[in-house]
Amino acid sequence: MSSATHASAASPESLIEPTDCHTAHFGTRWLQPSTAVITAHGELDAANAQAFVDYALRHAAHTDRLVLDLAGVDFFGTAGFSALHTLNVRCAAEKIEWALAPSAAVTRLLRICDPDSALPICTSVETALSAVLGEPRRLLQLVSKPR
């Protein structure tokens, strides 16, 4: 197989490389062919918020489920919130299930800008994955007392 043929048949995983954008670093991990975890580290602000949206949705045509791991974000400006809102609208249009796991900095701003929790916020990447994969929450089973 030639390298040109191999490149066109490649999975999205092999097409995405880590990206540095101003004061942030973005990375992608594919858990299944259509399920991606996008990780951001550093600062999300006006200098890189649109680049983050573009990076996260770079393979939207091949993505059904998306988790944003923002646990490594140290600074989150209002442009970061606008980016999440844009991502929310675009995911809805592309029918992509998505959720995010915020850092303390992201949570602080979301408390102000998203007080009604319209964005799909989870406590961890694991709970975000469960949310997008549609895994039912484990419920307590009621057991009757023996008589």
Backbone torsions as a table, in degrees:
resi	resn	phi	psi	omega
1	MET	NA	129.4	-179.9
2	SER	-72.9	161.3	-179.3
3	SER	-66.6	-31.5	177.3
4	ALA	-65.7	-41.8	178.5
5	THR	-66.5	-41.7	179.9
6	HIS	-61.6	-41.8	-178.2
7	ALA	-64.4	-38.6	-178.8
8	SER	-73.8	-22.8	179.9
9	ALA	-96.5	4.1	-175.0
10	ALA	-71.4	152.9	175.7
11	SER	-77.9	160.5	176.9
12	PRO	-55.2	-32.3	-178.8
13	GLU	-56.8	-41.9	-177.2
14	SER	-77.9	-11.4	-178.8
15	LEU	-92.1	-17.0	-174.6
16	ILE	-102.2	130.5	178.5
17	GLU	-116.0	153.8	173.5
18	PRO	-58.7	146.3	-176.8
19	THR	-130.8	134.2	171.6
20	ASP	-100.2	132.7	-178.4
21	CYS	-138.9	102.2	-177.4
22	HIS	57.5	-111.5	-176.5
23	THR	-103.5	22.0	179.8
24	ALA	-132.1	158.5	176.1
25	HIS	-127.4	129.4	179.4
26	PHE	-115.0	143.8	176.7
27	GLY	-144.6	158.2	-179.7
28	THR	-129.3	138.0	173.7
29	ARG	-127.7	124.6	178.4
30	TRP	-94.7	119.7	-179.6
31	LEU	-89.7	-32.1	175.6
32	GLN	-141.3	167.2	-178.3
33	PRO	-54.9	-27.1	-178.2
34	SER	-121.1	16.3	179.4
35	THR	-123.1	117.0	-176.8
36	ALA	-119.8	145.4	169.8
37	VAL	-112.8	117.1	178.3
38	ILE	-99.8	125.3	-178.9
39	THR	-110.5	137.2	174.8
40	ALA	-124.1	137.6	175.2
41	HIS	-128.2	146.2	176.3
42	GLY	102.8	-134.7	-174.3
43	GLU	-116.8	130.2	172.2
44	LEU	-109.2	114.5	-177.4
45	ASP	-148.2	-166.2	-176.4
46	ALA	-60.6	-26.1	-177.4
47	ALA	-72.7	-23.1	-174.8
48	ASN	-140.4	5.2	-176.5
49	ALA	-62.2	-44.9	-179.9
50	GLN	-67.9	-36.4	177.3
51	ALA	-62.8	-34.9	177.8
52	PHE	-65.2	-44.9	178.1
53	VAL	-60.7	-46.7	179.7
54	ASP	-60.2	-42.1	179.0
55	TYR	-64.3	-47.3	-176.2
56	ALA	-63.8	-32.5	-176.6
57	LEU	-106.0	16.0	-178.1
58	ARG	-56.3	-33.7	-179.5
59	HIS	-118.9	39.7	-177.5
60	ALA	-57.0	-33.8	-178.7
61	ALA	-64.7	-21.7	-178.4
62	HIS	-111.7	9.8	-174.9
63	THR	-115.0	128.4	174.5
64	ASP	-105.8	-28.3	-176.8
65	ARG	-137.4	137.3	-174.9
66	LEU	-139.2	132.0	174.1
67	VAL	-120.3	130.6	174.5
68	LEU	-100.8	117.9	176.6
69	ASP	-97.6	98.6	-178.9
70	LEU	-103.7	17.2	-177.9
71	ALA	-61.3	-24.7	-179.5
72	GLY	-94.2	11.3	179.8
73	VAL	-85.8	117.8	-178.1
74	ASP	-87.8	-31.2	178.5
75	PHE	-133.1	134.4	-178.2
76	PHE	-135.5	105.2	-178.9
77	GLY	-87.3	175.5	-179.6
78	THR	-63.1	-26.9	175.2
79	ALA	-65.6	-29.7	175.0
80	GLY	-64.8	-41.9	176.7
81	PHE	-63.6	-43.4	177.2
82	SER	-59.3	-37.9	177.9
83	ALA	-63.0	-42.1	178.9
84	LEU	-65.5	-38.5	177.9
85	HIS	-64.2	-44.8	177.5
86	THR	-60.4	-44.0	179.3
87	LEU	-61.6	-40.2	178.9
88	ASN	-60.4	-45.7	-179.0
89	VAL	-65.9	-43.9	-178.2
90	ARG	-69.4	-36.5	176.4
91	CYS	-64.4	-40.7	177.7
92	ALA	-61.3	-43.1	-179.9
93	ALA	-65.3	-35.0	-178.6
94	GLU	-90.2	-0.5	-177.7
95	LYS	58.7	44.8	177.4
96	ILE	-102.7	122.7	173.3
97	GLU	-75.1	131.7	-179.5
98	TRP	-144.8	159.5	176.7
99	ALA	-154.9	162.0	179.6
100	LEU	-132.1	149.4	174.5
101	ALA	-115.0	107.6	-173.0
102	PRO	-87.2	160.0	169.3
103	SER	-87.9	178.4	176.9
104	ALA	-62.0	-39.4	-179.9
105	ALA	-64.2	-41.4	179.0
106	VAL	-67.2	-44.6	-179.7
107	THR	-59.1	-41.9	179.6
108	ARG	-56.6	-48.0	-177.8
109	LEU	-71.9	-36.6	179.6
110	LEU	-65.0	-31.7	176.8
111	ARG	-60.1	-33.2	-179.4
112	ILE	-85.9	-47.9	-172.4
113	CYS	-86.5	-20.5	-178.7
114	ASP	-133.4	59.5	-174.3
115	PRO	-65.0	-22.8	179.9
116	ASP	-92.1	6.7	179.8
117	SER	52.4	50.9	177.2
118	ALA	-71.9	-27.0	178.6
119	LEU	-83.0	149.7	-177.9
120	PRO	-79.9	84.8	-176.2
121	ILE	-95.6	132.6	178.2
122	CYS	-123.5	164.8	-176.8
123	THR	-81.1	-19.1	-178.3
124	SER	-156.6	168.4	176.0
125	VAL	-62.0	-38.1	-179.2
126	GLU	-62.7	-44.4	179.5
127	THR	-70.6	-32.4	176.4
128	ALA	-65.4	-42.2	177.3
129	LEU	-62.3	-43.2	177.3
130	SER	-60.3	-39.5	-179.1
131	ALA	-65.6	-44.5	-177.0
132	VAL	-78.8	-26.1	179.1
133	LEU	-83.9	-7.0	176.9
134	GLY	73.8	21.9	178.6
135	GLU	-73.9	130.2	-179.3
136	PRO	-66.9	145.3	175.5
137	ARG	-68.7	145.5	177.7
138	ARG	-74.1	122.8	-179.3
139	LEU	-100.5	150.2	175.2
140	LEU	-69.5	136.7	178.3
141	GLN	-94.1	128.7	177.7
142	LEU	-80.1	129.7	-179.7
143	VAL	-120.7	128.6	-179.5
144	SER	-73.8	151.5	178.5
145	LYS	-73.2	138.8	174.4
146	PRO	-67.4	145.1	-179.9
147	ARG	-91.3	NA	NA
